[in-house]
């Protein structure tokens, strides 16, 4: 797997979240069915080829991702990935929450450099 530093964006719209940002299609990320992630992380490193590799999987579940508060790793949620769409510069990741820490992950500080995302390929 690989871990990347991103900023959580509170918007739920299906659009490019902007460089270094991710957002979900539900304000409660544990109920989200899609994540929108920019192809570049907070360090401006482009992870497009990495995400396309996950999309190349022929498994029903293409992989997993774990989001966690950068300041508190016990504040996390784990998701399955069912599909990815390359929208040129940003991706739509179809997902479902598989495990969460039973705390309100949506209480993480918003719009700050506070989020690690770990991708695990299937």
C-alpha positions in Angstrom: 0.0 0.0 0.0 0.9 3.7 -0.1 0.0 6.6 2.2 -0.6 10.1 1.0 -1.2 13.4 2.9 -4.4 15.2 1.8 -6.7 17.9 3.1 -10.3 17.1 3.9 -12.8 19.3 2.0 -16.3 19.6 3.5 -18.1 20.1 0.1 -20.1 17.1 -1.1 -20.3 18.1 -4.8 -19.0 15.7 -7.5 -16.3 18.0 -8.8 -12.5 18.5 -8.7 -11.8 19.1 -5.0 -8.6 21.0 -5.9 -5.0 20.2 -5.4 -4.3 18.2 -2.3 -7.9 17.7 -1.4 -10.4 14.9 -1.0 -14.2 15.1 -0.4 -17.0 12.7 -0.1 -20.6 12.7 -1.5 -22.0 12.6 2.0 -21.3 14.9 5.0 -21.1 11.7 7.1 -18.2 10.0 5.4 -19.2 6.6 6.9 -22.3 6.8 4.7 -20.5 8.0 1.6 -20.7 6.0 -1.7 -18.1 8.1 -3.5 -14.9 9.9 -2.7 -13.5 12.7 -5.0 -9.8 12.9 -4.8 -7.4 15.2 -6.7 -4.7 13.5 -8.7 -2.1 15.5 -6.7 -1.6 15.3 -2.9 -0.7 18.1 -0.5 3.0 17.9 -1.5 1.8 18.3 -5.2 2.9 14.7 -5.9 0.8 13.3 -8.7 -0.7 9.9 -7.8 -2.7 9.4 -11.0 -0.7 6.3 -12.2 -1.0 4.7 -8.7 -4.8 5.2 -8.8 -5.0 3.9 -12.4 -3.2 0.7 -11.2 -5.9 0.1 -8.6 -8.5 0.6 -11.3 -6.8 -2.0 -13.5 -7.8 -4.7 -11.0 -10.4 -7.2 -12.3 -11.6 -8.0 -8.7 -15.1 -7.0 -7.6 -13.4 -5.2 -4.8 -10.5 -3.4 -6.4 -8.9 -2.5 -3.1 -9.3 -0.6 0.1 -8.5 2.8 1.5 -8.2 4.0 5.0 -8.6 7.7 6.0 -7.3 8.8 9.3 -6.8 12.0 11.2 -3.1 12.9 10.8 -3.0 14.0 14.5 -4.9 11.0 15.9 -4.5 7.7 14.0 -7.2 6.1 16.1 -9.7 8.4 14.4 -10.2 6.5 11.1 -12.5 4.8 8.6 -11.8 1.9 6.2 -13.5 1.7 2.8 -13.8 -0.8 0.0 -13.2 0.4 -3.6 -15.6 -0.9 -6.2 -14.6 1.4 -9.1 -12.5 4.4 -10.1 -13.1 7.0 -12.7 -10.3 9.2 -14.0 -11.9 12.6 -14.6 -8.6 14.2 -15.8 -6.9 15.7 -12.8 -9.2 14.2 -10.2 -10.8 10.8 -9.6 -14.2 9.5 -8.5 -13.7 6.5 -6.2 -16.8 4.4 -5.7 -16.6 3.2 -2.1 -18.4 1.7 0.9 -17.4 2.1 4.5 -16.4 -1.3 5.9 -15.0 -0.3 9.4 -14.9 2.9 11.4 -13.6 3.6 14.9 -17.2 4.2 16.2 -16.4 7.8 16.8 -17.5 10.7 14.6 -14.8 10.9 12.0 -16.6 13.9 10.6 -15.5 15.8 13.7 -12.0 15.9 12.3 -10.8 19.5 11.8 -12.0 20.6 8.3 -10.0 22.1 5.5 -6.6 21.7 7.1 -3.7 19.4 6.4 -5.0 16.8 8.7 -5.7 13.6 6.7 -3.7 10.6 5.7 -5.1 8.3 3.1 -3.7 4.8 2.8 -4.5 2.8 -0.4 -4.3 -1.0 -0.4 -4.5 -2.8 -3.8 -6.5 -6.0 -4.1 
